[in-house]
Amino acid sequence: MIGVPLVLLHLVAAFFCFSALHTRPGHPGDEDAFFAIKAFAVLTIATEALALLITLAPSHRAALNRWWLAPPIALILTAVVRLVLPV
């Protein structure tokens, strides 16, 4: 039963990550776009951190396979790379 909320969290985080990856500044000083990129990346990290904590909870560890760790790790790494690398 815990799979449904995890899938929903992953979908929300994937939307945030997609938005962070596809937001482009209109010009080099476009502060609104840079803020949006950072906000979407931070929202991705926060959402997937929650999903990762749920996945690693001792009460759910027996019910969930190890592959449930792949989406949070992949999306968190993608968001961190988006935060670190320039546009």
C-alpha positions as CSV (number, residue, x, y, z in Angstrom):
1,M,0.0,0.0,0.0
2,I,2.9,2.4,0.5
3,G,3.7,2.2,-3.2
4,V,0.9,4.6,-4.3
5,P,2.0,7.6,-2.2
6,L,5.6,7.0,-3.2
7,V,4.7,6.9,-6.9
8,L,2.8,10.2,-6.4
9,L,5.8,11.8,-4.7
10,H,8.0,10.6,-7.5
11,L,5.6,12.1,-10.1
12,V,5.5,15.5,-8.3
13,A,9.3,15.5,-8.0
14,A,9.7,14.5,-11.7
15,F,7.5,17.5,-12.7
16,F,9.7,19.8,-10.6
17,C,12.9,18.3,-12.0
18,F,11.5,18.6,-15.6
19,S,10.7,22.2,-14.9
20,A,14.1,22.9,-13.5
21,L,15.8,21.3,-16.5
22,H,13.7,23.1,-19.1
23,T,13.5,26.6,-17.7
24,R,15.9,28.8,-19.6
25,P,16.7,32.4,-19.0
26,G,15.7,34.9,-21.7
27,H,18.9,36.9,-21.3
28,P,22.1,36.6,-19.1
29,G,20.7,38.7,-16.3
30,D,17.3,37.1,-16.1
31,E,17.0,36.7,-12.3
32,D,13.5,35.4,-12.4
33,A,14.5,32.4,-14.5
34,F,17.5,31.7,-12.3
35,F,15.3,31.9,-9.2
36,A,12.8,29.5,-10.8
37,I,15.5,27.0,-11.7
38,K,16.8,27.1,-8.1
39,A,13.3,26.8,-6.7
40,F,12.3,23.9,-8.9
41,A,15.6,22.1,-8.1
42,V,15.2,22.6,-4.3
43,L,11.6,21.4,-4.5
44,T,12.8,18.3,-6.3
45,I,15.3,17.6,-3.6
46,A,12.9,18.2,-0.8
47,T,10.2,16.0,-2.4
48,E,12.5,13.2,-3.1
49,A,14.2,13.4,0.3
50,L,10.8,12.8,1.8
51,A,10.3,9.8,-0.6
52,L,13.7,8.5,0.3
53,L,13.0,8.7,4.0
54,I,9.7,6.8,3.5
55,T,11.5,4.2,1.5
56,L,14.2,3.7,4.1
57,A,11.9,3.6,7.1
58,P,12.3,0.3,8.9
59,S,8.6,-0.4,8.8
60,H,8.6,-0.2,5.0
61,R,11.9,-1.7,4.2
62,A,10.6,-5.3,4.2
63,A,7.7,-4.4,1.8
64,L,9.7,-2.4,-0.7
65,N,12.4,-3.8,-3.1
66,R,15.7,-2.0,-3.5
67,W,14.6,-0.6,-6.9
68,W,12.4,1.9,-5.0
69,L,15.7,3.7,-4.1
70,A,16.5,4.4,-7.8
71,P,13.9,7.3,-8.5
72,P,14.8,9.4,-5.5
73,I,18.6,9.0,-6.0
74,A,18.3,9.8,-9.8
75,L,16.1,12.8,-9.3
76,I,18.1,14.2,-6.4
77,L,21.4,13.8,-8.4
78,T,19.8,15.5,-11.4
79,A,18.5,18.4,-9.3
80,V,21.9,18.9,-7.6
81,V,23.7,18.9,-10.9
82,R,21.2,21.5,-12.2
83,L,21.9,23.6,-9.2
84,V,25.7,23.4,-9.5
85,L,26.2,23.7,-13.2
86,P,25.6,26.9,-15.0
87,V,22.8,27.4,-17.4
